[in-house]
Amino acid sequence: MGRVSYFFAGGGTGGHIYPLLAVAERVRARQPDAEIHFFHSTRAVDQRVFEKAEFGHSALPATGLYAHPGKLLRFAVTFQRSCRIAMREIARRDGAVVVGAGGFVAGPVCRAGRKLGVPVALLNVDIIPGRANWLSARWADEIFVQFEESKAHFPRTGAVMHTVGCPLRSRFLNPDAKKAAGDLGLDPNKHVLLVTGASSGSTRINEAVCRLLPRLEAFADRWQVVHLTGLDNYKSVLDGYQATRLAHKVLDYYDGMADLFAASDLVIGRSGAVSVAEYAVAGVPSICMPYPFHKDKHQYLNARKLTEVGAGVIVDDVADADDRVAGLWKELEPLMGDDVRRRRMSEACKHVARPDAAGEIASRLVQMAQESRPVAVAGR
């Protein structure tokens, strides 16, 4: 077999893209001549991530799977169209491997790989698989999961299962806290409280922290805040900080998260699978506010992996705004005032961190490519 092509498929949120980018980095390190191409969604977050990516990429028209009759028909039509597009791309190569990671673009690409007879791998980083991965599992040869409990949620697949952790970008292995501090103009003599709602931001976390700013001023001599708002909430959050004497940096997005986590002493954020893995590998104590509207509550389950070892705490994102603010302050105030406790939480992160998950997956993908047959295309 000549040059191998790796097709990665996932999108709609950063949690479906960043793990794939991490694996692609390691594949490229092992096979510098490999061709790497990403299929992603048409959402703005995907476009923004791939503006800076070093790999080829293209958007697919796939849409989500919902029970509503009109949306179900649209899903079927866009699924088939996306599958045909992916098949044409994959069929142009003599050797290929397909890797899906959730989101509604992964399913048709995994299906295309199976129809062409190329190896198909699936990456599942949440404890409970989403609809896209539950669907894609039927076409997978191997499935890589972050948590051992996830295996029980794929009962009907014949795929080989691997528990490896969540792949993170190589920067997490060698972060540069001074770079983030320099980029953001942080005071080296003050602790850093990082507030983040992940790649899309969180309106409810943003509002809760802004309402706490008058109380946080009691820590102004020892702490500063870096607040990542998400694209939609930047202006309102920035306005919320105008009257505070607390040192702060408000951004809609920051690309160097490995460096920023390394510069942080405490983080308030969601507990998506990637976020939890990043907190653990970075060794940063966390106040997790799980997204409350998932039916399976998987962000709560993710966060418990941190709380079970003493690396984080959970604050419920309750409907009542006053109760949400009170609950956050109840955990935040003592943590900001207790350096010893934060150090212990940082040390506890080592019990759940899996820093080389991306390397393990990449090694197996290269083996899958070496063991595979040429792409099966009629008439070739």
Contacts in CASP RR format, 6 or more apart in sequence:
PFRMAT RR
TARGET T0000
AUTHOR 0000-0000-0000
METHOD contacts of the structure
MODEL  1
MGRVSYFFAGGGTGGHIYPLLAVAERVRARQPDAEIHFFHSTRAVDQRVF
EKAEFGHSALPATGLYAHPGKLLRFAVTFQRSCRIAMREIARRDGAVVVG
AGGFVAGPVCRAGRKLGVPVALLNVDIIPGRANWLSARWADEIFVQFEES
KAHFPRTGAVMHTVGCPLRSRFLNPDAKKAAGDLGLDPNKHVLLVTGASS
GSTRINEAVCRLLPRLEAFADRWQVVHLTGLDNYKSVLDGYQATRLAHKV
LDYYDGMADLFAASDLVIGRSGAVSVAEYAVAGVPSICMPYPFHKDKHQY
LNARKLTEVGAGVIVDDVADADDRVAGLWKELEPLMGDDVRRRRMSEACK
HVARPDAAGEIASRLVQMAQESRPVAVAGR
1 94 0 8 1.000
1 95 0 8 1.000
1 369 0 8 1.000
1 370 0 8 1.000
1 372 0 8 1.000
1 374 0 8 1.000
2 94 0 8 1.000
2 95 0 8 1.000
3 33 0 8 1.000
3 34 0 8 1.000
3 35 0 8 1.000
3 93 0 8 1.000
3 94 0 8 1.000
3 95 0 8 1.000
4 31 0 8 1.000
4 34 0 8 1.000
4 35 0 8 1.000
4 93 0 8 1.000
4 95 0 8 1.000
4 96 0 8 1.000
4 97 0 8 1.000
4 369 0 8 1.000
5 34 0 8 1.000
5 35 0 8 1.000
5 36 0 8 1.000
5 37 0 8 1.000
5 90 0 8 1.000
5 93 0 8 1.000
5 95 0 8 1.000
5 96 0 8 1.000
5 97 0 8 1.000
6 24 0 8 1.000
6 27 0 8 1.000
6 34 0 8 1.000
6 35 0 8 1.000
6 36 0 8 1.000
6 37 0 8 1.000
6 96 0 8 1.000
6 97 0 8 1.000
6 99 0 8 1.000
6 365 0 8 1.000
6 369 0 8 1.000
7 37 0 8 1.000
7 38 0 8 1.000
7 39 0 8 1.000
7 86 0 8 1.000
7 89 0 8 1.000
7 90 0 8 1.000
7 96 0 8 1.000
7 97 0 8 1.000
7 98 0 8 1.000
7 99 0 8 1.000
7 109 0 8 1.000
7 113 0 8 1.000
8 20 0 8 1.000
8 23 0 8 1.000
8 24 0 8 1.000
8 36 0 8 1.000
8 37 0 8 1.000
8 38 0 8 1.000
8 39 0 8 1.000
8 55 0 8 1.000
8 99 0 8 1.000
8 100 0 8 1.000
8 101 0 8 1.000
9 20 0 8 1.000
9 38 0 8 1.000
9 39 0 8 1.000
9 40 0 8 1.000
9 60 0 8 1.000
9 86 0 8 1.000
9 98 0 8 1.000
9 99 0 8 1.000
9 100 0 8 1.000
9 101 0 8 1.000
9 102 0 8 1.000
9 105 0 8 1.000
9 106 0 8 1.000
9 107 0 8 1.000
9 108 0 8 1.000
9 109 0 8 1.000
9 110 0 8 1.000
10 16 0 8 1.000
10 17 0 8 1.000
10 20 0 8 1.000
10 38 0 8 1.000
10 39 0 8 1.000
10 40 0 8 1.000
10 41 0 8 1.000
10 100 0 8 1.000
10 101 0 8 1.000
10 102 0 8 1.000
10 103 0 8 1.000
10 105 0 8 1.000
10 106 0 8 1.000
10 109 0 8 1.000
11 17 0 8 1.000
11 40 0 8 1.000
11 41 0 8 1.000
11 43 0 8 1.000
11 46 0 8 1.000
11 101 0 8 1.000
11 102 0 8 1.000
11 103 0 8 1.000
11 104 0 8 1.000
11 105 0 8 1.000
11 106 0 8 1.000
12 40 0 8 1.000
12 41 0 8 1.000
12 43 0 8 1.000
12 45 0 8 1.000
12 46 0 8 1.000
12 103 0 8 1.000
12 104 0 8 1.000
12 105 0 8 1.000
13 45 0 8 1.000
13 103 0 8 1.000
13 198 0 8 1.000
13 199 0 8 1.000
13 200 0 8 1.000
14 45 0 8 1.000
14 49 0 8 1.000
14 198 0 8 1.000
14 199 0 8 1.000
14 200 0 8 1.000
14 274 0 8 1.000
15 125 0 8 1.000
15 198 0 8 1.000
15 199 0 8 1.000
15 272 0 8 1.000
15 273 0 8 1.000
15 274 0 8 1.000
16 101 0 8 1.000
16 102 0 8 1.000
16 103 0 8 1.000
16 106 0 8 1.000
17 38 0 8 1.000
17 40 0 8 1.000
17 45 0 8 1.000
17 46 0 8 1.000
17 49 0 8 1.000
17 50 0 8 1.000
17 101 0 8 1.000
18 49 0 8 1.000
18 168 0 8 1.000
18 169 0 8 1.000
18 199 0 8 1.000
18 274 0 8 1.000
19 101 0 8 1.000
19 123 0 8 1.000
19 125 0 8 1.000
19 166 0 8 1.000
19 167 0 8 1.000
19 168 0 8 1.000
19 274 0 8 1.000
19 358 0 8 1.000
20 38 0 8 1.000
20 99 0 8 1.000
20 100 0 8 1.000
20 101 0 8 1.000
20 123 0 8 1.000
20 167 0 8 1.000
21 49 0 8 1.000
21 53 0 8 1.000
21 55 0 8 1.000
21 169 0 8 1.000
22 167 0 8 1.000
22 168 0 8 1.000
22 169 0 8 1.000
22 170 0 8 1.000
22 357 0 8 1.000
22 358 0 8 1.000
23 99 0 8 1.000
23 123 0 8 1.000
23 167 0 8 1.000
23 358 0 8 1.000
23 359 0 8 1.000
23 361 0 8 1.000
23 362 0 8 1.000
23 365 0 8 1.000
24 36 0 8 1.000
24 38 0 8 1.000
24 55 0 8 1.000
25 169 0 8 1.000
25 170 0 8 1.000
25 358 0 8 1.000
26 167 0 8 1.000
26 170 0 8 1.000
26 358 0 8 1.000
26 359 0 8 1.000
26 361 0 8 1.000
26 362 0 8 1.000
26 363 0 8 1.000
27 34 0 8 1.000
27 36 0 8 1.000
27 362 0 8 1.000
27 365 0 8 1.000
27 366 0 8 1.000
28 34 0 8 1.000
28 36 0 8 1.000
29 170 0 8 1.000
29 362 0 8 1.000
30 362 0 8 1.000
30 363 0 8 1.000
30 366 0 8 1.000
31 366 0 8 1.000
31 369 0 8 1.000
35 93 0 8 1.000
36 55 0 8 1.000
36 56 0 8 1.000
37 55 0 8 1.000
37 56 0 8 1.000
37 57 0 8 1.000
37 58 0 8 1.000
37 89 0 8 1.000
38 50 0 8 1.000
38 53 0 8 1.000
38 55 0 8 1.000
38 56 0 8 1.000
38 57 0 8 1.000
38 58 0 8 1.000
39 57 0 8 1.000
39 58 0 8 1.000
39 59 0 8 1.000
39 60 0 8 1.000
39 82 0 8 1.000
39 86 0 8 1.000
39 105 0 8 1.000
39 109 0 8 1.000
40 46 0 8 1.000
40 49 0 8 1.000
40 50 0 8 1.000
40 57 0 8 1.000
40 58 0 8 1.000
40 59 0 8 1.000
40 60 0 8 1.000
40 105 0 8 1.000
41 59 0 8 1.000
41 60 0 8 1.000
41 62 0 8 1.000
41 103 0 8 1.000
41 104 0 8 1.000
41 105 0 8 1.000
42 59 0 8 1.000
42 60 0 8 1.000
42 61 0 8 1.000
44 231 0 8 1.000
45 199 0 8 1.000
45 200 0 8 1.000
46 59 0 8 1.000
47 59 0 8 1.000
48 253 0 8 1.000
49 199 0 8 1.000
50 57 0 8 1.000
52 255 0 8 1.000
58 85 0 8 1.000
58 89 0 8 1.000
60 82 0 8 1.000
60 85 0 8 1.000
60 86 0 8 1.000
60 105 0 8 1.000
60 108 0 8 1.000
60 109 0 8 1.000
61 78 0 8 1.000
61 81 0 8 1.000
61 82 0 8 1.000
62 75 0 8 1.000
62 78 0 8 1.000
62 79 0 8 1.000
62 81 0 8 1.000
62 82 0 8 1.000
62 104 0 8 1.000
62 105 0 8 1.000
62 107 0 8 1.000
62 108 0 8 1.000
63 71 0 8 1.000
63 74 0 8 1.000
63 75 0 8 1.000
63 78 0 8 1.000
63 104 0 8 1.000
64 71 0 8 1.000
64 75 0 8 1.000
64 103 0 8 1.000
64 104 0 8 1.000
64 131 0 8 1.000
64 132 0 8 1.000
65 72 0 8 1.000
65 75 0 8 1.000
65 104 0 8 1.000
65 131 0 8 1.000
65 132 0 8 1.000
65 135 0 8 1.000
66 72 0 8 1.000
66 75 0 8 1.000
75 104 0 8 1.000
79 107 0 8 1.000
79 108 0 8 1.000
79 111 0 8 1.000
80 108 0 8 1.000
82 105 0 8 1.000
82 108 0 8 1.000
82 109 0 8 1.000
83 108 0 8 1.000
83 109 0 8 1.000
83 111 0 8 1.000
83 112 0 8 1.000
83 115 0 8 1.000
84 112 0 8 1.000
86 108 0 8 1.000
86 109 0 8 1.000
86 112 0 8 1.000
86 113 0 8 1.000
87 112 0 8 1.000
87 113 0 8 1.000
87 115 0 8 1.000
87 116 0 8 1.000
90 96 0 8 1.000
90 98 0 8 1.000
90 112 0 8 1.000
90 113 0 8 1.000
90 116 0 8 1.000
90 118 0 8 1.000
90 375 0 8 1.000
91 116 0 8 1.000
91 375 0 8 1.000
91 377 0 8 1.000
93 375 0 8 1.000
94 374 0 8 1.000
94 375 0 8 1.000
95 118 0 8 1.000
95 369 0 8 1.000
95 372 0 8 1.000
95 374 0 8 1.000
95 375 0 8 1.000
96 113 0 8 1.000
96 116 0 8 1.000
96 118 0 8 1.000
96 369 0 8 1.000
96 372 0 8 1.000
96 375 0 8 1.000
97 118 0 8 1.000
97 119 0 8 1.000
97 120 0 8 1.000
97 121 0 8 1.000
97 365 0 8 1.000
97 368 0 8 1.000
97 369 0 8 1.000
97 372 0 8 1.000
98 109 0 8 1.000
98 110 0 8 1.000
98 112 0 8 1.000
98 113 0 8 1.000
98 118 0 8 1.000
98 119 0 8 1.000
98 120 0 8 1.000
98 121 0 8 1.000
99 120 0 8 1.000
99 121 0 8 1.000
99 122 0 8 1.000
99 123 0 8 1.000
99 365 0 8 1.000
100 106 0 8 1.000
100 107 0 8 1.000
100 109 0 8 1.000
100 110 0 8 1.000
100 120 0 8 1.000
100 121 0 8 1.000
100 122 0 8 1.000
100 123 0 8 1.000
100 136 0 8 1.000
101 122 0 8 1.000
101 123 0 8 1.000
101 124 0 8 1.000
101 125 0 8 1.000
101 133 0 8 1.000
102 122 0 8 1.000
102 123 0 8 1.000
102 124 0 8 1.000
102 130 0 8 1.000
102 132 0 8 1.000
102 133 0 8 1.000
102 136 0 8 1.000
103 132 0 8 1.000
103 133 0 8 1.000
104 132 0 8 1.000
106 122 0 8 1.000
106 132 0 8 1.000
106 133 0 8 1.000
106 136 0 8 1.000
107 132 0 8 1.000
107 135 0 8 1.000
107 136 0 8 1.000
107 139 0 8 1.000
110 120 0 8 1.000
110 122 0 8 1.000
110 136 0 8 1.000
110 139 0 8 1.000
110 140 0 8 1.000
111 136 0 8 1.000
111 139 0 8 1.000
113 120 0 8 1.000
113 139 0 8 1.000
114 120 0 8 1.000
114 139 0 8 1.000
116 375 0 8 1.000
116 376 0 8 1.000
116 377 0 8 1.000
117 373 0 8 1.000
117 375 0 8 1.000
117 376 0 8 1.000
118 372 0 8 1.000
118 375 0 8 1.000
118 376 0 8 1.000
119 141 0 8 1.000
119 142 0 8 1.000
119 368 0 8 1.000
119 369 0 8 1.000
119 371 0 8 1.000
119 372 0 8 1.000
120 139 0 8 1.000
120 140 0 8 1.000
120 141 0 8 1.000
120 142 0 8 1.000
121 140 0 8 1.000
121 141 0 8 1.000
121 142 0 8 1.000
121 143 0 8 1.000
121 144 0 8 1.000
121 361 0 8 1.000
121 364 0 8 1.000
121 365 0 8 1.000
121 368 0 8 1.000
122 133 0 8 1.000
122 136 0 8 1.000
122 137 0 8 1.000
122 140 0 8 1.000
122 142 0 8 1.000
122 143 0 8 1.000
122 144 0 8 1.000
122 159 0 8 1.000
123 143 0 8 1.000
123 144 0 8 1.000
123 167 0 8 1.000
123 361 0 8 1.000
124 133 0 8 1.000
124 143 0 8 1.000
124 144 0 8 1.000
124 145 0 8 1.000
124 146 0 8 1.000
124 150 0 8 1.000
124 154 0 8 1.000
125 145 0 8 1.000
125 146 0 8 1.000
125 165 0 8 1.000
125 166 0 8 1.000
125 167 0 8 1.000
125 273 0 8 1.000
125 274 0 8 1.000
125 277 0 8 1.000
126 146 0 8 1.000
126 150 0 8 1.000
126 272 0 8 1.000
126 273 0 8 1.000
126 298 0 8 1.000
126 302 0 8 1.000
127 146 0 8 1.000
127 147 0 8 1.000
127 149 0 8 1.000
127 150 0 8 1.000
127 273 0 8 1.000
127 298 0 8 1.000
127 301 0 8 1.000
127 302 0 8 1.000
128 150 0 8 1.000
128 153 0 8 1.000
128 296 0 8 1.000
128 298 0 8 1.000
128 301 0 8 1.000
129 137 0 8 1.000
129 150 0 8 1.000
129 153 0 8 1.000
129 154 0 8 1.000
130 296 0 8 1.000
134 153 0 8 1.000
134 154 0 8 1.000
137 143 0 8 1.000
137 154 0 8 1.000
137 156 0 8 1.000
137 157 0 8 1.000
137 159 0 8 1.000
138 156 0 8 1.000
138 157 0 8 1.000
140 157 0 8 1.000
140 159 0 8 1.000
141 159 0 8 1.000
141 160 0 8 1.000
141 368 0 8 1.000
142 159 0 8 1.000
142 160 0 8 1.000
142 161 0 8 1.000
142 162 0 8 1.000
142 364 0 8 1.000
142 368 0 8 1.000
143 154 0 8 1.000
143 157 0 8 1.000
143 159 0 8 1.000
143 160 0 8 1.000
143 161 0 8 1.000
143 162 0 8 1.000
144 162 0 8 1.000
144 164 0 8 1.000
144 165 0 8 1.000
144 357 0 8 1.000
144 361 0 8 1.000
144 364 0 8 1.000
145 151 0 8 1.000
145 161 0 8 1.000
145 162 0 8 1.000
145 163 0 8 1.000
145 164 0 8 1.000
145 165 0 8 1.000
146 163 0 8 1.000
146 164 0 8 1.000
146 165 0 8 1.000
146 166 0 8 1.000
146 273 0 8 1.000
146 277 0 8 1.000
146 354 0 8 1.000
146 357 0 8 1.000
147 163 0 8 1.000
147 165 0 8 1.000
147 305 0 8 1.000
148 163 0 8 1.000
149 301 0 8 1.000
150 163 0 8 1.000
151 161 0 8 1.000
151 163 0 8 1.000
154 161 0 8 1.000
162 360 0 8 1.000
162 361 0 8 1.000
162 364 0 8 1.000
164 354 0 8 1.000
164 357 0 8 1.000
164 360 0 8 1.000
164 361 0 8 1.000
165 277 0 8 1.000
165 354 0 8 1.000
165 357 0 8 1.000
166 273 0 8 1.000
166 274 0 8 1.000
166 276 0 8 1.000
166 277 0 8 1.000
166 354 0 8 1.000
166 357 0 8 1.000
167 357 0 8 1.000
167 358 0 8 1.000
167 359 0 8 1.000
167 361 0 8 1.000
168 258 0 8 1.000
168 274 0 8 1.000
168 277 0 8 1.000
168 278 0 8 1.000
168 281 0 8 1.000
168 355 0 8 1.000
168 357 0 8 1.000
168 358 0 8 1.000
169 258 0 8 1.000
169 358 0 8 1.000
170 358 0 8 1.000
171 256 0 8 1.000
171 258 0 8 1.000
171 259 0 8 1.000
172 258 0 8 1.000
172 261 0 8 1.000
172 278 0 8 1.000
172 281 0 8 1.000
172 282 0 8 1.000
172 355 0 8 1.000
173 355 0 8 1.000
173 356 0 8 1.000
175 258 0 8 1.000
175 259 0 8 1.000
175 261 0 8 1.000
175 262 0 8 1.000
175 282 0 8 1.000
176 259 0 8 1.000
176 262 0 8 1.000
177 259 0 8 1.000
177 262 0 8 1.000
177 263 0 8 1.000
178 263 0 8 1.000
179 259 0 8 1.000
180 186 0 8 1.000
180 254 0 8 1.000
180 256 0 8 1.000
180 259 0 8 1.000
180 260 0 8 1.000
180 262 0 8 1.000
180 263 0 8 1.000
181 188 0 8 1.000
181 263 0 8 1.000
183 259 0 8 1.000
184 226 0 8 1.000
184 249 0 8 1.000
184 251 0 8 1.000
184 254 0 8 1.000
184 260 0 8 1.000
185 249 0 8 1.000
186 192 0 8 1.000
186 224 0 8 1.000
186 226 0 8 1.000
186 249 0 8 1.000
186 263 0 8 1.000
187 224 0 8 1.000
187 247 0 8 1.000
190 221 0 8 1.000
190 222 0 8 1.000
190 223 0 8 1.000
190 224 0 8 1.000
190 247 0 8 1.000
191 222 0 8 1.000
191 223 0 8 1.000
191 224 0 8 1.000
191 265 0 8 1.000
191 266 0 8 1.000
191 336 0 8 1.000
192 223 0 8 1.000
192 224 0 8 1.000
192 225 0 8 1.000
192 226 0 8 1.000
192 263 0 8 1.000
192 264 0 8 1.000
192 265 0 8 1.000
192 266 0 8 1.000
193 216 0 8 1.000
193 223 0 8 1.000
193 224 0 8 1.000
193 225 0 8 1.000
193 226 0 8 1.000
193 264 0 8 1.000
193 265 0 8 1.000
193 266 0 8 1.000
193 267 0 8 1.000
193 268 0 8 1.000
193 336 0 8 1.000
194 225 0 8 1.000
194 226 0 8 1.000
194 228 0 8 1.000
194 260 0 8 1.000
194 261 0 8 1.000
194 264 0 8 1.000
194 266 0 8 1.000
194 267 0 8 1.000
194 268 0 8 1.000
194 284 0 8 1.000
195 205 0 8 1.000
195 206 0 8 1.000
195 209 0 8 1.000
195 225 0 8 1.000
195 226 0 8 1.000
195 227 0 8 1.000
195 228 0 8 1.000
195 267 0 8 1.000
195 268 0 8 1.000
195 269 0 8 1.000
196 205 0 8 1.000
196 227 0 8 1.000
196 228 0 8 1.000
196 267 0 8 1.000
196 268 0 8 1.000
196 269 0 8 1.000
196 270 0 8 1.000
196 275 0 8 1.000
197 205 0 8 1.000
197 206 0 8 1.000
197 228 0 8 1.000
197 230 0 8 1.000
197 269 0 8 1.000
197 270 0 8 1.000
198 269 0 8 1.000
198 270 0 8 1.000
198 272 0 8 1.000
198 274 0 8 1.000
198 275 0 8 1.000
199 230 0 8 1.000
199 253 0 8 1.000
200 230 0 8 1.000
200 231 0 8 1.000
201 228 0 8 1.000
201 229 0 8 1.000
201 230 0 8 1.000
201 231 0 8 1.000
201 232 0 8 1.000
201 233 0 8 1.000
202 269 0 8 1.000
202 270 0 8 1.000
202 289 0 8 1.000
202 291 0 8 1.000
203 232 0 8 1.000
203 233 0 8 1.000
204 289 0 8 1.000
204 317 0 8 1.000
204 324 0 8 1.000
205 268 0 8 1.000
205 269 0 8 1.000
205 270 0 8 1.000
205 289 0 8 1.000
205 317 0 8 1.000
206 227 0 8 1.000
206 229 0 8 1.000
206 233 0 8 1.000
206 236 0 8 1.000
206 237 0 8 1.000
207 321 0 8 1.000
208 289 0 8 1.000
208 321 0 8 1.000
208 324 0 8 1.000
208 325 0 8 1.000
208 328 0 8 1.000
209 225 0 8 1.000
209 227 0 8 1.000
209 268 0 8 1.000
209 328 0 8 1.000
210 237 0 8 1.000
210 240 0 8 1.000
210 241 0 8 1.000
211 321 0 8 1.000
211 325 0 8 1.000
212 325 0 8 1.000
212 328 0 8 1.000
212 329 0 8 1.000
212 332 0 8 1.000
213 240 0 8 1.000
213 241 0 8 1.000
213 243 0 8 1.000
213 244 0 8 1.000
213 246 0 8 1.000
214 244 0 8 1.000
215 329 0 8 1.000
215 333 0 8 1.000
216 223 0 8 1.000
216 225 0 8 1.000
216 244 0 8 1.000
216 246 0 8 1.000
217 244 0 8 1.000
217 245 0 8 1.000
217 246 0 8 1.000
219 246 0 8 1.000
219 336 0 8 1.000
219 337 0 8 1.000
220 245 0 8 1.000
220 246 0 8 1.000
220 247 0 8 1.000
223 246 0 8 1.000
223 247 0 8 1.000
223 336 0 8 1.000
224 246 0 8 1.000
224 247 0 8 1.000
224 248 0 8 1.000
224 249 0 8 1.000
225 246 0 8 1.000
225 247 0 8 1.000
225 248 0 8 1.000
225 249 0 8 1.000
226 248 0 8 1.000
226 249 0 8 1.000
226 251 0 8 1.000
226 254 0 8 1.000
226 260 0 8 1.000
226 264 0 8 1.000
227 237 0 8 1.000
227 241 0 8 1.000
227 248 0 8 1.000
227 249 0 8 1.000
227 250 0 8 1.000
227 251 0 8 1.000
228 251 0 8 1.000
228 252 0 8 1.000
228 253 0 8 1.000
228 254 0 8 1.000
229 237 0 8 1.000
229 238 0 8 1.000
229 250 0 8 1.000
229 251 0 8 1.000
229 252 0 8 1.000
230 252 0 8 1.000
230 253 0 8 1.000
231 252 0 8 1.000
231 253 0 8 1.000
233 252 0 8 1.000
234 250 0 8 1.000
234 251 0 8 1.000
234 252 0 8 1.000
237 250 0 8 1.000
238 250 0 8 1.000
241 248 0 8 1.000
241 250 0 8 1.000
254 260 0 8 1.000
257 278 0 8 1.000
258 278 0 8 1.000
258 282 0 8 1.000
261 267 0 8 1.000
261 278 0 8 1.000
261 279 0 8 1.000
261 282 0 8 1.000
261 283 0 8 1.000
261 284 0 8 1.000
262 282 0 8 1.000
264 282 0 8 1.000
264 284 0 8 1.000
265 284 0 8 1.000
265 285 0 8 1.000
265 342 0 8 1.000
266 284 0 8 1.000
266 285 0 8 1.000
266 286 0 8 1.000
266 287 0 8 1.000
266 335 0 8 1.000
266 336 0 8 1.000
266 342 0 8 1.000
267 279 0 8 1.000
267 284 0 8 1.000
267 285 0 8 1.000
267 286 0 8 1.000
267 287 0 8 1.000
268 286 0 8 1.000
268 287 0 8 1.000
268 289 0 8 1.000
268 328 0 8 1.000
268 332 0 8 1.000
269 275 0 8 1.000
269 286 0 8 1.000
269 287 0 8 1.000
269 288 0 8 1.000
269 289 0 8 1.000
270 288 0 8 1.000
270 289 0 8 1.000
270 290 0 8 1.000
270 291 0 8 1.000
270 299 0 8 1.000
271 286 0 8 1.000
271 288 0 8 1.000
271 289 0 8 1.000
271 290 0 8 1.000
271 291 0 8 1.000
271 299 0 8 1.000
271 300 0 8 1.000
271 302 0 8 1.000
271 303 0 8 1.000
271 306 0 8 1.000
271 314 0 8 1.000
272 290 0 8 1.000
272 291 0 8 1.000
272 298 0 8 1.000
272 299 0 8 1.000
272 302 0 8 1.000
273 298 0 8 1.000
273 302 0 8 1.000
275 302 0 8 1.000
276 286 0 8 1.000
276 288 0 8 1.000
276 302 0 8 1.000
276 303 0 8 1.000
276 305 0 8 1.000
276 306 0 8 1.000
277 353 0 8 1.000
277 354 0 8 1.000
277 357 0 8 1.000
279 286 0 8 1.000
279 306 0 8 1.000
279 311 0 8 1.000
279 312 0 8 1.000
279 349 0 8 1.000
280 305 0 8 1.000
280 306 0 8 1.000
280 311 0 8 1.000
280 349 0 8 1.000
280 352 0 8 1.000
280 353 0 8 1.000
280 354 0 8 1.000
281 349 0 8 1.000
281 353 0 8 1.000
281 354 0 8 1.000
281 355 0 8 1.000
282 349 0 8 1.000
283 311 0 8 1.000
283 346 0 8 1.000
283 349 0 8 1.000
283 350 0 8 1.000
283 353 0 8 1.000
284 346 0 8 1.000
284 349 0 8 1.000
285 311 0 8 1.000
285 312 0 8 1.000
285 335 0 8 1.000
285 341 0 8 1.000
285 342 0 8 1.000
285 345 0 8 1.000
285 346 0 8 1.000
285 349 0 8 1.000
286 306 0 8 1.000
286 311 0 8 1.000
286 312 0 8 1.000
286 313 0 8 1.000
286 345 0 8 1.000
287 312 0 8 1.000
287 313 0 8 1.000
287 314 0 8 1.000
287 315 0 8 1.000
287 328 0 8 1.000
287 331 0 8 1.000
287 332 0 8 1.000
287 335 0 8 1.000
288 299 0 8 1.000
288 302 0 8 1.000
288 303 0 8 1.000
288 306 0 8 1.000
288 307 0 8 1.000
288 312 0 8 1.000
288 313 0 8 1.000
288 314 0 8 1.000
288 315 0 8 1.000
289 314 0 8 1.000
289 315 0 8 1.000
289 316 0 8 1.000
289 317 0 8 1.000
289 328 0 8 1.000
290 297 0 8 1.000
290 299 0 8 1.000
290 300 0 8 1.000
290 302 0 8 1.000
290 303 0 8 1.000
290 314 0 8 1.000
290 316 0 8 1.000
290 317 0 8 1.000
291 299 0 8 1.000
291 317 0 8 1.000
292 316 0 8 1.000
292 317 0 8 1.000
292 318 0 8 1.000
300 314 0 8 1.000
303 312 0 8 1.000
303 314 0 8 1.000
304 314 0 8 1.000
305 352 0 8 1.000
306 312 0 8 1.000
306 349 0 8 1.000
306 352 0 8 1.000
307 313 0 8 1.000
307 314 0 8 1.000
309 348 0 8 1.000
309 349 0 8 1.000
309 351 0 8 1.000
309 352 0 8 1.000
310 344 0 8 1.000
310 345 0 8 1.000
310 348 0 8 1.000
311 345 0 8 1.000
311 346 0 8 1.000
311 348 0 8 1.000
311 349 0 8 1.000
311 351 0 8 1.000
311 352 0 8 1.000
312 345 0 8 1.000
312 348 0 8 1.000
313 331 0 8 1.000
313 335 0 8 1.000
315 324 0 8 1.000
315 327 0 8 1.000
315 328 0 8 1.000
315 330 0 8 1.000
315 331 0 8 1.000
316 324 0 8 1.000
316 327 0 8 1.000
317 324 0 8 1.000
318 324 0 8 1.000
334 341 0 8 1.000
335 341 0 8 1.000
335 342 0 8 1.000
END
